[in-house]
């Protein structure tokens, strides 16, 4: 599987901030406006807007225009790509642990 290294870097840097992770968590339940996203935070709408801009540059979210509203939407394709990148390393690690488990079981069986 091939990944755009720069896109991954931008996404992981954007997700390094807890406020942006909370915004992503909220958007996983559906689109929301700036006002809706700002509601649980004790910061200005301008500060939330800057967080959204970081998430947009990382392509984790998009904004659309619906009449007077500008809802923010999660980009599930990029999240799937991030998950795929993580999974390739998780699977390698799981295979290593499975082999280690087999070796330990063989030793235990031969000792006992």
HUPEFEN-V595646 format. One record per helix or strand. SS is the DSSP state (H for helix, E for strand). FROM is the first residue (numbers start at 0). LEN is the number of residues. If there is no record, write none. Layout:
ss->SS from->FROM len->LEN
ss->SS from->FROM len->LEN
This chain:
ss->H from->4 len->11
ss->H from->17 len->10
ss->E from->31 len->1
ss->H from->33 len->5
ss->H from->44 len->13
ss->E from->60 len->3
ss->E from->65 len->1
ss->E from->68 len->1
ss->E from->71 len->3
ss->H from->75 len->36
